[in-house]
Amino acid sequence: MQRHPVVHSDQSFDVPFSAVQRNVHPYLIFSHRSGISDAQSSTTSTFVTALVFNAAVFGIELAVFTVVRPYFPAIYQPRTYVPPEARRIKPLSQNIFLWPWAVFNANYRDIKDANGLDAYFFVRFLRMIARYLLPVWIVSWIVLLPVTSVGTGTPGLNQFNFGNVGTGNTPRYAAHLILAYIFTFWMFWNIRIEMNHFVSVRQRWLISPANTSHAQANTILVTGVPQRYLTEAALTNLFSHLPGGVRKVWLNRDLKEMPELYDRRMAACQKLESAETGLMNTAAKLRRKQAKKDAKAAKKNGHVSSDTVDGMPLRAGSIADTERGDVALVPANKRPTHRLPLSFMPFALPFIGKEVDSIEWARDEIETTNAGLREARRTLARDVARTSAETPPEVKEGDGEGDSDMKPDADSTQTYPPMNSAFVLFNRQIAAHLAAQSLTHHGPYRMAQKSIGVAPQDIIWSNLNMNPYEARVRVAISWAFTLGLIILWAFPVAFIGAVSNIHSLCSTYSWLAWICKLPSVVVGIITGILPPVLLAVLMMLLPIILRLLSRFEGTPQRTAVERSLMSRYFLFLVIHSFLIVTLSSGIIAALPQLVSNPSGIPALLANNLPKASTFFLTYIILQGLSGTAGGFLQVVALVLYYLRSVSWGTLFPSTTLLVVITIAYSIISPVINGLAFVAFFLFYQVWKYLFLWQLEQPRSGETGGMFFPTAISMSLSGFCRRPEGALMIVLIVLTAFYHMLINNSYDPIMEYLPLSLASKSSSLPEDENRSAAGAQLADNASVHSADAHGEKARARGDTLDSRGSKGRAHTVEDAERGGGAAGDSDESERGVDEDAGPKDFYHPASVEPQRMVWIPRDGLGLGQAEEAAIRERGILVSTAGARMDAQGHVDIEGAPPDEKEIL
């Protein structure tokens, strides 16, 4: 069973194309013609056709959305009932036709509370661009359209292009030059206003109780820790000079088999959920079939059955038995099954491997992994106790020379030895921010990389033990590969373009002539369907490859991977989707003139660059009309009953690309300004709707809006691509200077908390288990002493994790003992998951309880019977908040039982 339709965005490999902006690469459009060079052949008729077609799609999709919206609240407004009551939003509109007015009047500032600052500043970015384009559109159409078209005699859209001004009318260029300066300074003003707002909102967010009440706000991740400091006491002593001192240190450890056991258990829980739901669906289907058969027989005999289940009649003796077991409802040959992968394969193949009963296999697997994790956690607790008891080392001469102190300790006797990274939790937020900016060690690269505001769910645990020297080498390799990929990417795209023009290839190359002799249907598929599909797959793979390159560098956070992806992906889009299209649309043809007449370069560029403007007009129309209407309708979500998560690393670059295109052509082809304003106004409305009524972003992926200033910097690059004349070079220099000024002004105050606000920051709430945690660090901290403190905490009814495990069973052992009894005489030692003290930044495999198996209730009683059978095996299970109707459809009434408090 799908846990609920509001999906968290903690997956790193979601399909990167947003629901709104169908990220159609320009090559995909060109592939329907004869190649990328045909950008210059776009005509007025092409523009009108694109406008009419996309307007029709826009109207149809919005009409369908208007009709189906009230019937699918789980898709179109899940935030009205899924989140906790305090965070829910009112339904969109009771009147089926008034939803546009409700969206328009909705306050976008509410997104801060609903989905965090990343979502808020993305919508704010769209609003800023729409605000910038409104006067640009009005002024440019009033001034530039007449200036470029009157008295020129050029027909169609080309009469409004910059290049249409002939050599005899050069004074007219003054209008373009003046407006270019005005529009640029208008953008400068908007950027200054928005950056001031960004810094103000982010700093208020940093010191807000909603943020400071989480351990995440007071914790830093330190990597590249030398061996001498890989003890809790050593790091506590090192950072004790900062105000408030250290509350807790978590050493990241090589957990060996534990992550695999944890992943196996998680997969088994998911398999059990889906198998149990499938079993109940089969039972409902068989029941409907039997009910129809019984109804026909009763009607034939003149009898009417009065016993019903969910409005369906019961046949005596088949279902209304005392046990209501699944055997009475579903025959053994119809129970869900699956095949196990072969020993040397990571996944199963159809018809290969042992076939097992999915439900029994999943139950056995959960039991096995629970037992394995329980034993491993006890061993881990002994290793943690050993390092906790060690005294901090003294600094010796020669420390930090070479890289020997960065290598693992070969003589370690610990089963799970520490890796060269750790989390440090401070008592005061300002101490964490000071630690993140301080020079920590006297040796090169030692503890040089520090991250603040880290969420455990955001960590890439496999990257926490990388040697800092190796990391530097990997960064160089990664960027070299990225640049090479950008250069070489044109070859597969060119091949796809050639396939779309297979008829020309057949006539040019005789050895390909056999392709054109194939049946016309096959040739049509090769030329018309295959190229766009191949290109779409190619473009889907690109962000995945770029993410892998960032992870290859040793990036420790998923949000950091997304920020790296944002820069790489934008660079790729600007080169391939803007520059190459622009160059191929006329400059290449003008190369002989450029070489023979260097003094006429500005004029030649001005005459040839506008030749691609009509293509970009159609591109803006596609995104602004079809894309936004698709964002409302959510066809994929409607069909699959699934909402994709937001990937900031691809959403921001694809949006910013449209900004760059618009700015670059705002003077060259002013028609684009009106189209772009409509597009961004619609983007603003649809994303406001999505973040208020549909999407739920988890706190673990929150950066506090740090994607926003990067998007601002990217947008400025559009002002550096205007070839109107020599005076424009001055404007380009001014733009570059302003960019540097903005960076120098705001970079130092964007990420960290300043001392001037330290007094307004709230301290981390006192942890009732802190005394136990302190004893674990200062005393011998044996497993037995921690157990004693844990017993006292449990006797008081305290939770084991005051922040991270709220609403969940404490441990698997607690669940098996009936919810965490205060004592267990059979246990002489406990795992690290049962020790007292905060556990926020332990690896999930070392402390996380088993995920609650969530199955629906049903009218046949099968769900309740399965729940009891699963619970007898010591597995956490619940049927709360989900119900299957007689048709086999599952209705979700809220968040999963083990996530209600976390959401």
N, C-alpha and C positions, 0 to 999 in steps of 0.2 A: 504493500500500500504506500502510495506517495504520502509523505508525512504531512505536507500542506503545500498549497500552491504558491505561497510566498517564499521564493528561493533566496538563500543567502549567497553572496558573491565571494565565497572563500575558495572557489575552484580557480585554478590558475590557467586552465585550458578550455574555458568556455569558447564557443564559437564567437569570433570577435566582431561580428556584424550586428550593430544595434538594431533594435526593433523599429526604430524610426528611420535612421539613415541607412537605407539599403546601400551598402558601401559598394556601389557599382563602379568598378574601375573604368576609366575612359577607354582602355583597350577593349573592354567587353562590348562597348557600344560600337567601336570601330570595327570589331570582328564581324559585324553584320554587313559591313561594306567590304572594301578591298584592302584595308590596312589603316595604319595610324596616319599616314600621310594624307588621307582623305578628309582630315579635319577642315582643310581649306575649302572643300567642296560643299560644305554645309550652306544651304541657301535659306532665303526667307520662307520658302514653302516647307523646308525641314523644320524651321522654328515654329511655324504655325501648326504643323502636324503634331509636333511634340507638345505644344501648349494645349491643343484640343484633346489629344489622347490622355495626357496626364490629368487634365481637368476632369475628364470623364471618369477616370479611375478614382480620382479624389472624391468626386460626388458619390460614386457607387459604394466605395468603401465606407464613407461616413454614413450613408443611408443604411447599410447593413449593420454597422456599429450601433446606430440609433435603435434599430429594431431588436437586435439580439442582446444588447447590454443588460436589460432588466432580468433576463433569464439566466445569466451566467455571472452572478456576483463573485464567485470564486476566481474568475478571470479578470473581471473589469473593476471590481472594488473590494478586494479581499481585506484591505486595511480598515474596512468598516466593522470587521468582526474578528479577525484573526489575532491581532496584537492584544496585549493587555488592555483592559478597559480605559485606563488613563491615557493611552496613546492612540486610541482609535479616532477615526475621523467620521464626520457625518456622511451619510449616503449622498451620492452625487446630486441627484434630483429626483423628486417623485414624478414629475412630469416628464414623459419620455422625450419630448422635443426641446426641453429647456436646459439640457446638460451643457451646451456650448456657453450659455450665459453663466452657469455655475462655475465652469472652468475658468472663464474670463475673470470673474469676480473673486476667485480664490486667491488668498494671500500667499505669495510664493515664500514669504518669510517663515511660514509654518513648516517648510521643508527642513529647517534646521532642527526642529524637535522631532520630526518624523523620521528623517533619514540621514541626519548629520551634515557636517559642513561640506564634504566633498560633493554631495548632491546639490546642496544649496548653492555653492559657488559655480557649479556647472550651469544651473538655471540662471544664475546671476550673470554669467558670461554671455549666455544667449540674449538676455535682456539688454546687456550693455551694447552688444553688436546691433540689435534692433534699434536701440536709441541712437547709436551713431549713424545708422543708415537712413533713418527717417529724414533728417534735413539734407543729407547728401543726395538722397533720391530727389527731393523736391527741387533743390537748387540746381542740380546737374541737368534735370530734364527741362527746367525753365531756361537755363543759360546755354548749355552745351548742345542740346539737340538742334536748336535753330542755327547755332554758330557753325556746326559741322555739316548741315544739310542744305541750307538755303543757298540757291544759286549754283549748286554743284552738278545737278542733273543725274546723279547716281541713284538708281532705283533700289528698293528693298531696304533691308537692315543696314547694309553697308554704307548708306548715306549718313548714318549716325556715328560712324567710326572716326577715330582721330585721324586715320590716314586719308580720309575723304577730303580734307582741307588741302586744296591744291597749292602749288608753289606761288601762284599769284595772289593767294589770300593768307599769306603768312602772318599778317597782323592778328588774324583770328586766334592764333595760338596763344595770345596773351591771356585769353579767357581760360584756357586749359591750365596754363602755368599758375595763374592767380588762384584758381579753384584747387589745384593740387596742393598749394601751400595752405589754403584755408582748411581743406579736408584733413591734412596731416596734423595741423595744430589742434583741430577739433578732436582728433583721436588722442593726441597727447593729453588734452584736458580730461577726456573720459578715463584714460588709463590712470592718471594721477588720482582722480576721485575714487576709482575702483580699488586702487592699491591702498589708499588710506582706509577705505572701508574694510578691505580684507584684513589688514593688520589689526585694526580695531576689533573686529569681530573675532578673529582668531585669538587675540590676547585675552579677550573676555571669556572665550571658550576655555582657554588654558586654565584660568583661575576659577572657573565656575564650579560649584559643588558637584554638579553632575559629572564633571570630568575628574576632579581631584579626589572624589570618593572611591575611585577605582585604583587599584595598585598599579595599573598600567601607566598612570600619569606620573608616578614617583619612581619608576624603574628604568634602568638603562641596561642595554645589552653590550657587553664588552667582549671583543674578540681579540685574538692574538695574545692571550695571557701566557706569560712564561711559566714554566713548570714550578718555579719556586713560589708562585703566588696561587697555585691551584689548590688552595684550601679555603674553607669559609673564614677561618680566623685571619688569614693573611689578607684577603680582600677587605674584610671588615676593618682591619687595622689601617690598610692603605687609604680607604675613603673616610676614615673617622675624623679627618681634619675638616670636613665639610659640615656646614651648620645642620644640627639635628642628628647627625650620625647615621649609621646603617641599621636598618631593622632586620634584614634577612638577605642571605646570599644563596643563590642556587647555582651550583656547578653543573654544567652540562656534561653528561657522561656518555661513554660508548656503551649503549644498552644492548648491543649485539642482537639476540633473538627476540627481545621484547617488542620492538616495533612491528616485527612480522606477526607475532602472536596477537598484538593489538589490532592490526589490519585484518587478520583472519577472523577475529571475533566480530569486528565491525561488518565485514562482508557476510558473515554467517547471520548476524542480526538482520541485515537487509534482505538476505535470501529468505529467512524465516518469515519476515513481514510479508514479502511478495507471495511466498508459497501459501501462507495461511489465508491471505486475501483471495488468492486464486482458488483455493479449496472452497471457500465460502461462496465465491462467485459461481463455481461449478455446481455446488449444492443448490443455489438459487435457480440456476438454469434448469437443472434436473427437476426441481420442484415445480417450476412453471410448466415444464413439459408434462409432468405427471398430473398437475392440476387440470390442464386442458383435456387430457385423456379422461380423467375422472369426471370432469364437467360434461363431456360428451356422453359418457356412459350413464351419468345420472339423468341427463336430459332425455336420453333414449328410454330409460326405465321410469321416467316421470318423477324422479326424486331430486331434491335440492339440498346440497350440503351446507350446513350452517357454521361448521368449524372453519376458522380462517387463521392465517398467519400473514400479517401485513396486508390484509385484505384478500388473501388467496386461500382457497379451501384446503383443508388438511385431509389426507386419506388415512383412515384409521389403521394403525399398525405399522405404517411406514415411517412416520416422523414423530408422531406424538408418543414416543416411548419415554421411559423415565430417565434414561441416561443421555439421550440426544447425542450420542457419539457420532463421530464423522463416518464410521463404517456404515451406520444405518442411513446416512444421507448420500455418501459418495462411494461408489464401488472402488475397490483397490486399484483396478486398472485405469481409473480416471483421476487418481491422486497426482499432484504435481511431481514431476521428476526432472532430473538434469544429469548431465554427464560430467564426470570429474576429468580434469586435464591429465594428460600423461605426465609422468614424473619429470621429464625434461622440458616440459612446455609450461609457460606461465598462464595459459588460458586453454579452455576446452574447445574441441572441434566437433561439429555434428557427426553423429554415427561412430565416433571414436572415443574410447575410454569407457570406464565402468559407469553404468546407469544406476542412480541411487534415488531413493525417495527423498525429495527435497526437504520435507518437514523433519523427518527423523535425522537426516544428515546434519541439518542446521542445528538441531537441538544438541546432538552429540558434539558437534564442533564447538558450540558455545561452552558446553561443559568442559571440554578438553582445554580450550584456551583460557577459560577462567582459572582452572587449576594451575596451568603453566604460568600465568601472570601472577597468581598468588604466591607461588614459590619463588619466582624471580624477584618480586617486590620485597620479600623478606631478605633475600641475599643483598639486594640493593640497599636496604636499610642498614645492614651491617657495614657496608662500604661507606655510606654517608656518615655513620657514627664515627668511623675511623678517621676520616678527613676532618670532621668537625672538632675532634679532640686534639688535632695537631696545633702546635704553637706557631705563630707567624715567624718567618725567617728573617734573618738580618741581611741587610744589603752588603754584598761583598764586592771587592774590586774585580773588575772584569765582567760583571753582570751586564748582559745586553750585547756583548760582543759575539759576533758570529750568529749562527742560527741553531746551535745545539740545544739551547734552552727552550726552543720552540718545538722540539721533537717529542713524541710520546715517551714516557718513562718505561723503558724496557724491563726494569726490575720491579715494576709494580706487582703486588700480590693481590690486588683487588680484582674481583670478577668483572666489575663495571668501572673501569678507571676514568678519571676526569678527562674531558677534552679541553682544548685551549680557549674556552669561552665560558662566560658566566653571566647571570642576571643579578643585579644588585638593586635591592629595594631600599629606598631612603625614607626616613621619617618625615622629611619636608620636601616639598616639590622643588623648591629653589635649589636644594642640594643636588637633586638629580640633574637639573639643567646646568648647574655649574660643573658637575662631574663630566657631563657630555662634552663640554667645551674645554676642559682642562688638559694640560699636558701631563699625562699620568705616569709615564715611565721614561727613564733617562736613555733607554736604548732605542734604536731605530725600529719602527713598525710595531713596537711592543704596546699593546693596548691602545693603538692609535685610532682604531675604528670603533666608535661608540654610537649607539642608536638609542633614542629616547621615545617614550610613548609606545613601547612594543607590546603587542597583544600576543598571548601564547598561541592563539589560533592562526596568527599571521606568520609564525616562524617557519622557515624551511630548515628543519632540524638537521638534515644531512649536510648542510653547509656551515655548521657551527664549529668544525674542527679543521678548517683550512689554514695551512701555514700562510702568513701574510706575504712572504716572498712569492710563494706559488700563486697567491691571489693576484699579485701585480702582473705576473706573466700571463695569467689567464685573461686579465682585462685587456692586455695588448692583443692577444690572440683573438679574443671575442670581437673587438672593434675592427681588427683587420679583416676578419671573416665577414662582418656586417658590411663594411665598405665594398669588399669583393662581391658580396651578394647583391648589393645595389647595382654594381656595374654589370654583373653577369646576368641579372634578372631579365635584361632585355632579350636574351637569346631564346629562352622558352616562350616568352610572350611573342616574339617575332615568329617562332615556329607555329604557334597557335594562329597568328594572323595569316600565315601562309596557308595553313590548312583550310581556313575559311575562304580562300581564293583558289581552291584546288583546280578549277577549270583553267586558269592561266598557267598553273604549273604543268598540267597535262599537255598543253599546247607548246610549252617551252621546253620541257624535258620529256623526251620520248619514252624513257624507261618508267615514267609514271602514267603513261597513257592508259594502262589497264584499269586504273582507278575510275576514270571517267566512263569506262565501258560497263561498270557495275550497274545494277538496276537503279533507276532514277530515285527511288525511295531511299536506297542506301546512300547514294551520292548526296541527296538532300540532307540526310542525317549527318553525314560527315561535314558538310559545309555550313549547315544552319544550326545544328543542335550541339554537335561535339565541341566546337571551339568555345562557345560561351560556358559550357559545363566544365571543360578543362581549365579555362581561365578562372572560373569561380573557385574551383578546387585549389588552384595555384594560389589565389589570393587568400583563401582560408588558411593555407599552410604557412603563409609568411609570418603572421603574428606568433604562431606556435614556434616556429624556428627562432624568431627573435627573442621570445621568452626563454627558450632553452639556452640561448647564448648568454642571456643575463644570469640565469641560474648557474651556468658553467663558470662564470666569474667568481662564484662563491657568495652571491648576494644572499643575505640571511633572512630577508623579509619578502613576502609576496607583494606587499604594497611597493617596496623598493623595486621589485621586478617590473611592476606596472609602470612606475615612473621612468625606469630605463626604457621600457618598451615604447612609452609615449615619445621619447626623443628619437629613437631609432625609426619608429614607424612613420613619424612625421617627416623625417629626412627622406625616407623612401617615397612617400606620397608626393612630396614637393618635387622631387627629381623626376619620378616616373609619371605622375598624374598631372603635373603642371608644366615643368620646364621642357620635358621631352615633347609633350604635345604641342607646346607653343613653338619650340624650335622647328619641329617637323612640319609645322603648318605654313612656313613661308621663308624662314631665315635660311634654311639649307639651300632653297632654290635661289636665294639672293647672294650666296657665298661668292660667286665670281665678281659681282659688283662690289662686294665688301672688300675684296682683295685689290681690285683695280682702282677703287675710289675710297680710300680710308677716311678722307675728310667728310664723306657723305654718310658715314655709319649711322649717326643719329637719325637722319631722315629715312635711310633704308630700314632701320629697325622700326621706326614709327609707321612706315607703310606696310611692313610685313607682319608685325606682331598682331595687329587687329584681325588677321585672317582666321585666327582660331577662336575669335570672340563668339561667333554664332554657336559653335560647339559648346562652349562653356555656358552660354545662355540656356541651351537645352539641358545641360547637366544640372544647373541650378533649378530648373523647372522640375526635373525628375526628382531631385531630393526634396524640394519644397512642397510639392503637391502629393505625388504618389507615396513618398516616404513618410510624411506626417500622417496622412490618412491611414497608412499601414500601421503606424505607431498606435493609433487609437484602436483599430480593429484587432490587431494581434492574431493574425490568421494561424500562425504556428501554435501559439498558446491555446487558441480555441480548439484546434484539432487534437493536439496532444495533451491538453489540460495541464500545461506546464509553462511557467514564466521563466525566461532566461534571466540570468543575472547581468548586471552592468559591468563591463570591462572598461575601466577608465583609460587603460593604456591604448585602446584602439578608438574609443568613442571621442575623446578629446582631439586626437590628430585628424580624424576624418571630418570633424566639425571645423577645426581650425583651418584645414585645407580650403574649405569653402570661403572662409574669411580672407585668406591670402589671395585666392582667385578674384574675389570681389574687389578687394582693395587694389590689386594690380591692374584690373580692367575698369576701375571706377571712372578714370579719365579717358582711357583709350576707347571704351565702349560703354557710355553712361547708361544705356538701356539696362545693363546688368544690375544697376543700383536698385531699381524698383522691384525687380524679381527677387533680388537677395533680401530686401527688407521683408517682403511677404514671406519668404522662406524662413527667415529667422524669427519672425513674429509667430509663425505656426510652430516652429521648433520650440519656442519658449512656452507656448500653450500646451503642447502635447507632453513635454517633459515635466511641466508643472503638474499636469494630470497624473502622469505615471508615478512620480515620487510622492504625491499626496494620497492617491487612491490605490495604487497597485503594488509598487515595489517596496521591499523592506531590506535596507542595507544593514548588515551586521556591524557592530562596533569594532570588531576585530580588523575590518578592512578600512577603518577610518584614518585618514592622514591629517584631518583638520583643515582640508581645503588646499593642500600643497600642490595639487595639479593646476590650480588656477593661475598662479604667477607664471608658471611655465607656458601655459596657453597664451597669456598676455605677450610674453616674449616672442612666441612663434608668430603671433598675429602681426607684429611689427615688421616681420620679414617681407610682408606684402608691399610695404612702401619702398623696398629696395629693388623693385622689379619694374620700374617705370622708365622707358627709354625716350621721353619726349624731347630732351635737349640738354645742353650743357648746364643750364641753370638748375636742372634737376639733380645734378651731381651735388650741388650745395645742399639740397633738401635731403638727399641720401646721407650726406655727412651729418646733418643735423639729427636725422633719425637715429643714426648709429650713436651719436653723442647722447641723445635722450635715453636710448636703451641702456647705455652704460650708467647714466645718472640714476635711472630707476633702480638698476641692480645695486649700485653702491649705496643708495639711500635705504632700500627696503630689505635687502638680503640679510643684513645683520640682525634685524628685528622680526623676521618672519617666523623662524622656527623655534627660537628659544625664549624663555620667560625672562624679561629684564629685571634687574634688582629693584627698580622703582615700583614694580608691581608685586614684589615678594611679600609685602605685608598684607596684601589683599588675597593671597592664596591660602586656601584652607589646608590644614594638615591632614594626613591620612588618618581615618578613624582608628581609634585604639582597638587592637585585636585582643579579644579575651583570652586567646591562646598564646599571647606573646610571651608570657612567663615560661610556658613550656618550650617555646622556640628558643628563648634565651638560655634556658637550662641546657638545651641541646647543643648550643654553641659554646657556652662557657664551661660547663662541667664535662664529665667524661662522655655524656651523651650516648650511652649504650642503648641498645634496643630495649633493654629492660627498664631503664629509667624513663625513656620516652613513652614506653607502654604505661608506666605508672601515671605520668602526666595525662596521657590520653584517657586512661580510665576515669580520672577526676573530671576531665572535660566532658566525657560522655555521661558521667553521673549527673552533671549539671544540665545536660541536654544541649550542650553547645554543638554547633556544626563544626566539621573538621576544617572546612575552608570557608572563611567568613565572607568571601567574595566570589570565588570561582565555582563552587559546587552548590549554589543555592538552588533549592527545588529538586535536587537529585538525591538518590540514595547515596550514602557516604562511600561505601565500598561494596564489592561483590560479596564479601564475607558478611557484611551487615544484612544484605538482602537475604542471604541464606539462613541467617539467624533470626529473620523476621523483622528487619528494619533497624538493626543496630542496637542490640541489647548491651547493657553496661558491662558485661563481662563475659569471658569465655574461658572456662577452666582448662579446655583442651589446647589452648593456644599459649605457648611459652614465649613466643616472640611474634612481633607484628611487622607487616610490610610498611614501606615508607608512606603508602597511601592511608595508613591508619594512625600514623603519628600525629601528635598535636602540632599546631602552627600552620601558617599560610602555605598553600601549595600551588599558588597561581602559575608559577613558571617551571614546575617540573614537566618533563616530557609527558604527554598524555598517556603514553603506554605505561608509565610508572605510577600514575595516580588515578586516572579516569575510571569511574565505574562503568559497568556494562551499559551500553545504550539501551534504553527502554524499548522493548519490542512492542510496537503499537499496531494493534489489529482492531477492526471494527466490530461492534455488536451487530447482531442480526436477529430477525424475527424467528428464525428456526432454532435459536439457542446454540448454534454451532460455535459462534465466536466465544461465548461464555465458557463452553465446554473446553475449547482449545486453550483458552486463557488459564483455566484450572490445571490442565495437563502440563502446560509449559511451566507454570509456577511450581508444580511438584518437582520439576527438575532443577529448581534453584535458580531459574532465569527470571530476570525482571521483565514484566509484561503488564500491559494495561489495555483496556478497551474504552477508556474514557475519551470523550470528545470526538468519536467517530462512529458512524452507523451505516450499515449496508441495507438498502431497501430491497424490496422483493424483486426488482429488476437487476440486481447485482451492482448498482451504482453506490459509491461511497460518498456520503455527505460528511464534510469536515465541519465541526462546530467550534474549533479553536486550535491553538498551537498544540504540538505534542506534549504529553503530560510531563516529560522531563525537561521541557524547554520553556514552560509557561513563565517561570520566574526570571529566566535568563533573558528572554525577549524584552 
